[in-house]
Amino acid sequence: MESKGEKMYLYSAQTGGFYDPRVYGDAMPSDVCEVSVEEYTALLAAPEQGRVVMPDENGRPVISEAPVPTEKQLSAAERSWRDETLLKLCKVRDRHRDEQELFRQTTLAPEFFVELLIFIQQLRDWPQSNGFPDMNQRPLAPAWLAEHI
C-alpha cells in the first residue's frame, strides 16, 4: 500500500504484528491499519528503550511503558535462569567426576570442586529462599567459575 509515494506498513491490533503488504498480500488480519515508515521505525525502537508497542483504543500502535512483571512471571524467569545455570554447572561437575574416575589430573582443584557443589546446592535451594524471585538475591557464583563455563 503506497500513500503519496511513501512506503507504508500495516499494523494489526489483533496480532500485535506489522505487515508489509508486498510480502503478505491478502494474507493479513482484517483489522490492519496503515503505519508510515517513520512511525514504524519509532515503534520498532521501543523494546530497546524498555517499552512496548500496544494498540490504542482505535487499534493504532502506540508506545507504552512495559507492564510490571507479575510475581508468577518473575518466579518463572528466575527458575529458568536457575535451571539453565544448573545445566552448565553439571557439565563442569561431571567433567571433574569423570576425571577422578579415570584417575586423571582434575581440571578443578579439590577446594574448587567443593565450592562448585555448594553453589549447585544453593541454586537448588534458591526457589525456597526468602529472597526468591528477586534477581539481586541470587546465589553468587564463585569468582573462578566463569573461566570453566
Legacy VTK file of the C-alpha trace (Angstrom):
# vtk DataFile Version 3.0
C-alpha trace
ASCII
DATASET POLYDATA
POINTS 149 float
0.000 0.000 0.000
1.541 3.293 -1.005
0.472 6.775 0.030
1.863 9.896 -1.672
4.813 7.864 -2.924
5.753 6.828 0.614
6.017 3.205 1.634
3.533 2.146 4.306
3.381 -0.716 6.759
0.287 -2.208 8.262
-0.331 -2.988 11.936
-2.812 -5.432 13.414
-4.056 -4.843 16.952
-5.384 -8.392 16.902
-1.954 -9.974 16.391
0.256 -7.107 17.608
2.253 -7.543 14.403
3.398 -5.425 11.490
2.825 -6.412 7.891
4.361 -5.365 4.601
1.584 -5.702 2.007
4.149 -6.556 -0.683
5.056 -9.649 1.305
1.728 -10.688 2.815
-0.676 -9.560 0.079
-4.192 -10.583 1.106
-2.952 -12.899 3.874
-3.252 -10.298 6.634
-5.657 -9.904 9.541
-8.794 -7.924 8.749
-8.080 -5.218 11.338
-4.847 -3.785 9.861
-4.267 -0.028 9.831
-1.647 1.984 7.951
1.599 2.982 9.659
4.138 5.279 7.999
7.798 4.346 7.705
8.647 6.964 10.352
6.062 5.563 12.783
7.198 2.018 12.043
10.843 2.898 12.737
9.958 4.577 16.056
7.743 1.672 17.083
10.461 -0.889 16.335
12.870 1.004 18.610
10.513 0.739 21.614
11.874 -2.569 23.010
15.423 -1.186 23.007
14.105 1.589 25.262
12.438 -0.867 27.628
8.992 -0.021 26.264
6.346 -1.984 24.383
4.067 -1.462 21.402
0.378 -1.806 22.187
-2.816 -0.898 20.350
-4.691 2.203 21.488
-8.494 2.362 21.745
-8.703 2.741 17.949
-6.389 -0.176 17.219
-3.430 2.030 16.230
0.003 1.127 17.583
1.393 3.307 20.357
4.492 3.065 22.532
3.744 2.336 26.190
5.680 1.637 29.321
6.337 -2.068 29.736
3.977 -3.642 32.252
5.487 -4.591 35.580
6.008 -8.366 35.614
3.796 -10.350 37.956
5.207 -12.428 40.798
4.428 -15.527 38.760
6.363 -14.170 35.738
9.326 -13.197 37.921
9.335 -16.649 39.523
9.223 -18.344 36.120
12.098 -16.194 34.840
14.242 -16.930 37.895
13.521 -20.656 37.710
14.524 -20.587 34.050
17.783 -18.774 34.876
18.462 -21.224 37.693
17.742 -24.270 35.511
19.992 -23.027 32.686
22.768 -22.289 35.155
22.453 -25.738 36.724
22.792 -27.362 33.294
26.035 -25.500 32.671
27.353 -26.368 36.109
26.518 -30.049 35.758
28.892 -30.214 32.800
31.711 -28.841 34.956
30.821 -31.176 37.835
30.552 -34.210 35.556
33.888 -33.466 33.888
35.555 -33.344 37.310
33.958 -36.615 38.403
34.885 -38.317 35.129
38.487 -37.169 35.503
38.561 -38.594 39.028
37.144 -41.953 37.938
39.669 -42.177 35.111
42.473 -41.416 37.593
43.436 -38.324 35.608
44.551 -34.919 36.732
41.354 -32.954 37.505
40.634 -29.626 35.898
39.369 -28.277 39.215
41.346 -28.172 42.420
39.608 -30.134 45.219
38.611 -26.938 47.065
37.057 -25.527 43.865
35.065 -28.707 43.408
33.634 -28.308 46.914
32.753 -24.672 46.154
31.064 -25.827 42.952
28.954 -28.377 44.821
27.972 -25.769 47.423
26.925 -23.340 44.668
24.900 -26.064 42.922
23.068 -26.768 46.180
22.427 -23.048 46.722
20.846 -22.902 43.254
18.657 -25.914 44.048
17.531 -24.199 47.264
17.069 -20.772 45.622
13.308 -21.063 44.862
12.588 -21.825 48.535
14.683 -18.951 49.890
13.270 -15.712 51.308
14.872 -13.621 48.556
13.280 -15.542 45.671
12.467 -14.327 42.963
14.479 -11.106 43.401
17.343 -11.469 40.906
19.506 -9.299 43.164
19.262 -12.034 45.812
20.502 -14.857 43.562
23.218 -17.120 44.951
26.638 -15.798 43.983
28.876 -17.957 41.843
32.482 -18.422 42.914
34.674 -15.903 41.063
36.806 -18.610 39.428
33.816 -20.382 37.891
33.396 -18.087 34.861
36.563 -19.436 33.244
35.230 -23.016 33.446
31.792 -22.494 31.909
LINES 1 150
149 0 1 2 3 4 5 6 7 8 9 10 11 12 13 14 15 16 17 18 19 20 21 22 23 24 25 26 27 28 29 30 31 32 33 34 35 36 37 38 39 40 41 42 43 44 45 46 47 48 49 50 51 52 53 54 55 56 57 58 59 60 61 62 63 64 65 66 67 68 69 70 71 72 73 74 75 76 77 78 79 80 81 82 83 84 85 86 87 88 89 90 91 92 93 94 95 96 97 98 99 100 101 102 103 104 105 106 107 108 109 110 111 112 113 114 115 116 117 118 119 120 121 122 123 124 125 126 127 128 129 130 131 132 133 134 135 136 137 138 139 140 141 142 143 144 145 146 147 148
